[in-house]
Each structure stands twice: as structure tokens, then as C-alpha cells.
Amino acid sequence: MTSLIEARDLTKKYGKHIALDRANFSVQAGRIVGLIGPNGAGKTSALRAILGLTDYQGQLQVLGHEPFRDRTALMHDACFIADVAVLPSWLRVDHAIDFVAGVHPRFRRERALSLLAKTQIAGKRRMRELSKGMKTQVHLALTMAIDAKLLVLDEPTLGLDILARSAFYDALVNDYMDETRTILITTHQVEEVENLLTDVLFIDKGHIVLDSSLDDIATRYAAVAVTADDLDAARAERPFYERRMLGKTVLYFERPDLAKLAGFGEIHTPSIADLFVAKLSGGAA
């Protein structure tokens, strides 16, 4: 299967600082992929490289294009919303729709209007009259109305309350996503998107720590809460990370022997958030 995004030894340097350090990863078509990492891990540099906004070293193909060289062709089939996206304060909402409709051949006006109809935002209001959350909703409506093969979202729900965030993710999955589209999303609110994701990329200090589907995670990783009496025996099975919780020690294992672990307690698949902490803290291979 040909990857929609393929990176090999992707490297980005800012002076002596290495933001991406020979990163290798791939993204298949029709997937919802979470790019997850702490601040300064290299997420933004990776997104900028994917979108052709910065040069880099190594090999990178996105939708069959080399992004920095072929950005115009790439953006015909890709769209992006950043966490710092800004529309001019004097611009009216309906005029913003007119503008995007005039410059992007894949923009669907009726789709943008449908999304905005679910909000309290009137078309004649100017951006300076809107709250931060409303501005975010306008950006989202404009972006999601573009019929793109690749949608890149960088912290897309910053400024939205919990109800608006829930409505956005519902629209993303039920109204926007289909087998022809791929979504790459970064967020610090991992718990909110975990049930939406098909794949995750963990990044730390410019390195890809994990590139996996959620199906593979379910078979590759396990966690078990162990009492003090069984702790030494459980540790002998070589967990890569452990933490204390409610009087027990939770041990995390990669490629575990489930038959042996079953004697120590109930086995469960770690959440994405817990696995992220475990991988970055414990350093499993």
C-alpha cells in the first residue's frame, strides 16, 4: 500500500537546535492520525515540513509531492488550520466565505454555511465582534468546507468550550471523514480524540517514539495493577514503566506474556495518554 505521507530521515535544524532528528514515519490514506508530543518535541516542525512551509533534510513525500518544491500542487489537495490562525479583525464572516470560495477550487460554500448554521455566528458579523471560540469556529467551518484529501489540524479546538469541542469532533467524524480523506491532528487534549484515532505518532526531542495503529497497540502493550505482595514477581517480567495508583503499582509491558501477567491482576490495554507518558518516561523499545 502506498503511503499518503512518507518520511525517511526527516531532519530540520534551526541553527544548532535540531527540531527533527532523522524522523521516520508513514501515514496511510483514510486514517485519522494523532501526532502527539510534549511542547518542543518537533510537532510543529513536522507539520510545517509536511505542508511545504519550511525546507528540511531527508526524504518526504506527501500526496505524491515533495512539499517544499511542489507546495502549490500539494495544497490543491490539502488544507490546514493552525492554532494561531488569524483572520483580519475587519473581515465579515460572509466575506470570508466569499474569499475562500474565490481562491480555492475545492471549497464548498454550502458546506461552510451548513457548519456555521449550527453555531450562533451571523454572517454579517465582523471578526472583531466574535469571541475567541467563535473565531475558531469560523476557521474550522472554512477549512472543513474544503474537499481535500489531507486535512491537517494543529490544536484545532483551542478556545472552544467542551460542548463546542464535542460538536466539532462529531462533525469531523460523521460529516467530514470518509475513506478518501486523511486527517493528521495534533492536540494536548489526548483523551478527547482517543476514540476517534486510528493511528498515533508519538514524537519526543525530534524522534518518532512510536508509529502504530490502535489495533496494533491493543496487541502489543498491556498494563496490570499489582499489589505489593506480587510486585517483585511482576517486575521479573521486565515492565518498561511503572507508576503508583490507588495503593497499587501499575506495570506497563511491551509484547507481554499474558498468561504470566494474568496471575498478577486484571490486564488492560493502556489508554493513549497513559501509553504516551509510559513510553516517554520508560523508554520501551
N, C-alpha and C positions, 0 to 999 in steps of 0.2 A: 504493500500500500504506500502510495506517495504521500509524504508529509506535506501539510499545508505550510508549516513553518519548520525549517530545519537549520539548526545552528551547530557548527563544529568549530571548536577552539575560539569561540567568540570572545574577543578581548576589547576592552575600552579603557583607555588611560586618560587621566586629566593631570598632566604634569607627572609627578612621581606617584600620584594616587592611582591605584588600579581598581576601577569600579567593577569591571567584569574580567575574570581571570580564567581564560580558556574554557568558557562555559559550553557545555554540550547538552542540547535538548531538542525535542521534536514535538510538534502539535499536529494531530490528525484532524481531518475535516469532520464537521458535525459534532464537535466536542465542546464542552464548557470547562475551561481550564482555569484553575486558580493559581496565580503566581503569588506566592506567599513568602514574606521575609520581613525581618526587622528593619527599622529605619537605617538607611545607609547600606543595605545589603546588595544593591545593584538593580533593584526592580525598575526604577525609572530609566536607568541607562539601558536596560534590556528593551523596554518598551520604545524608547527613542530610536534605538537601532532597528527594531522590527518595523517601525513606521517610517524609516528613512530620514529621520530628523537629525541624525548625527553619523559621522563616519566611525569606523571601527576596524579592527584587525580580525583575521579569521574568515570563516565562510558563513554566509547567511543567505538563505533563500526564503522568500515569503510570497505565496501565491505565484510561484514560478519566476519571481523577480528578485534582483539584487536591490534591496530597498534604497540605499543611498544613491545609487546610479539611476534607478528606474522609478523614482518616487511618484512621478506624475501618473504613470501607468498603474502603479500599485494602488494609489488612492482612488482609482476608479472603482475598485472592488473592496476597499477597506474604509472604515471610519473609526473615529477616536473621540473620546471625551476625557479630558483631564480633570484632576481635582481642583485645578486653578483656572478652569475655563472662564473666560470673561467676555461678555457682550457689552457693547457701548451703553452707557447709562441712559443716553437719549433715545435709544432704539426702541420702537414699539414692537410688541410681540408679533403682531400680524405682519409687520415689515420684515422681521427676522425670517419668518416663514417664506415671504416673497423672495428674499435674498438667496436663501439656501436653494429654493426651487429654481432660481435662475442660474446657479453656478454648478449644481450637482445633478448629473443626468439620471441618477438613480433615486432621487428624492421623491417621496410620495406625499403630496400635500394632504390628501385625505387621511393618511395615517397620522400625520402630525396633529391635525385638527382633532382626530378621534382621541389621541392621547391627552391633549390639552383639555378636551371636554370633560375628562374625568377629574380635573382639578378646579380650583377656584380662580383661575387666571383668565382674565378677559383679554381679548385680542388687542384692544386699543391701549392697554396699559403699557407704560414705558418701563424699562428695566430698573430704573432708579426707584420706581414705586413698589418694587417687589422685595419680599424678604429673601434672605439667602437661600432658604429652602425652595421658594418659588422659582428663583433664578436657576437653581439646579434642575428643577422640573422642566423648565423651558429647554435647557441644554439637552436633557435626556430625550424629550419629545423630538427635537430637531435631529438628534443622532439616530434614534431608533426608527425614524421615518426613512432613513436611507437604506435601500435594499442592497446591503453589502454582504460579501462572502465572509469577511472578517470584521468583527466588532471588538475593539479594544477599549476597555473601561478601566480607568485609573481612579480608584476610590470613588465610584460613581454616586454614592448616596451620602457623601458628606453634606451636612447641613439639613438633611431630611429627618423628620421625626420618625418614630418607629412605625407608625401607620403608613406613612408615605414610602418608607423603605420597603415594607412588606408589599405594598401595591406595585412598586417598581419591579421587584423580583418576580412577582406573579405575572406581570406583563412581559417581562423578559423571557420567561419560560413558556408561557401559554400563548402569547400573541406574536412574539418575535422569533424565537428559536425554532428551527426545523433542521432536517438532515442536510440542507445545503449551506447552512451557516455555521460559523465557528466563533466562539466568544472567548476572549482572553481577559481575565479580570483580576485586578489587584484590590485587596481590601484588608483593613485591620480588623474588621468585624467578621472573623472567620466563621463563627458559629452561625451567622445569618445566611451564609452562602453554602455551607457544607452540604446540605441536602440537594443543592442544585448542581454541584460539580460532578463531572465525570472523571476528571483528572486533576492532579496537583503537581506543581513545580515548587519545591522548596529551594530558596536561594539564601545564601549567607556569605558575606565577605567576598562577593563576586563569584562564588562557586555554586553550582547546582548540587544541592544536598540530596534531593530526591526528585525523580521524574517517574511518576507512576499513575496508573488508573486507580480509581477507588476499588474496583473489583480486585485488583492485584493486592492492594493494601489489606483487604479483608482476609486474604490467604497468607500474606507474608508477615504480618505483625499481629501480636497478641499481647494482652495485658492481664495480669491477675493480681488481686488484692490478697496479701498473705499476712497471717497473724505472726506474732513473734516466735511462736513455737516452731513454725515451718520455715522461718526466714532463711536460716543457714542452708537448708536443703534446697530451697528455691534458688538462692544465689548461686548454688553449684551448677545450675543450668545456664549460667552466664547471661543474665539480662544486660542490656546495654544502657538502661536508665532505671532509676527508681525514685519514688517520692512518697512522702508520708501523707495519709489522708484518713481522717476519722479513726485513728487508732490502729490502722493497718499500714503496711507498706505495699504500694503498687509497683510491681515489677514489669518492665517492658521487654519483650523478646522479639528478635527477628528470626524468621524461619524456625519457629519453635517446635519442640516435640510435644504436641498437645496431650498425648497420653500421659507423659510425666507431669505436665503442668496441672492436669485435671485433679491431681491429688492435693494440690495446694489451695484450691479455691475456684470460684467461678471465673471462667475465661471469657474475655470480651475483646472485641476489636476496638482499638483506641480511636477516639474522635480525631478529626483532622487537627484541631487546635492542640490537643494533648500530644499527638504524634509529632507535631511541629516542635513543641517545646522539648520533647524527648530526643528527637533527632539532633537538634542544635545543642542540647546540653550533654547528651550521652555519646554522640558520635558513632552511631551504628554504621556499619559498612554499607 
